[in-house]
Amino acid sequence: MKTLRFTYRLSLKFDMPVCEHYFTLRCVPVSNDVQKITIENSLVAPADCLNEGIDGFGNHHYVGQCLRSHDSFEYEV
C-alpha cells in the first residue's frame, strides 16, 4: 500500500471576539481495507474541551468547545 502524507489546515479570524463556541470538525476520511489513515499530529486552538471519536459512517471527528473569548480558531491535522 502506498503512503500519502498530507496536512490539512483551517484558520478562521472572526470580525469580533466570540465566546461559547461549540464545534465539530470532520475532515479525516474513513480508515478501511482500501486506505489506512494514521493521524500523526493534530492541533485545535483554542479549545477548553476536546474529544475525538468515530461517527456512524466510520469517519474520525473532533468535538469541542471554547467558552472563553477569542477572535481566531485554528485546526491542523
C-alpha positions, 0 to 999 in steps of 0.5 A: 500500500502506498503512503500519502502524507498530507496536512490539512489546515483551517484558520478562521479570524472572526470580525469580533471576539466570540465566546461559547463556541461549540464545534465539530470538525470532520475532515479525516476520511474513513480508515478501511481495507482500501486506505489506512489513515494514521493521524500523526499530529493534530492541533485545535486552538483554542479549545477548553474541551476536546474529544475525538471519536468515530461517527456512524459512517466510520469517519474520525471527528473532533468535538469541542468547545471554547467558552472563553473569548477569542477572535481566531480558531485554528485546526491542523491535522 
